[in-house]
Amino acid sequence: MKIEALFTAIVVCASSAAYASEECTAEVVDAKVAQAKEAIQIIGQDDPDRMFAVVSEFQESMSVAKASAELAPLCETYDAVIAAVEG
C-alpha cells in the first residue's frame, strides 16, 4: 500500500538522521510515526479525499524535514499531520 511505503521511507530517514535535539529523539520520532500512521488510516476510512490531501501536504513537509540534520523538523512534521487529522 502506498501509505505503508511512505511510512517505511520516513522511518528509514528518521533513523539515519545524524543529530537529535533533546526534545525530539529517535524514540520520539518512532512513536510519532506510529501515531501519524494510525491517524492517516483513520481519516482514510472516513474521508479518503481528505486523507490524500493530508498525505500530499505531509510529503511536501517531509522533503524539507529530511534535508535537516536534526530530528526536530521531523517531530514538527509528524505533529502537524497528526493535528491535521485530529483537528
Secondary structure, DSSP 4 states (H G I P E B T S, - for coil): -HHHHHHHHHHHHHHT-S---SSS-HHHHHHHHHHHHHHHHHHHHH-HHHHHHHHHHHHHHHHHHHTSSSSHHHHHHHHHHHHHHH-
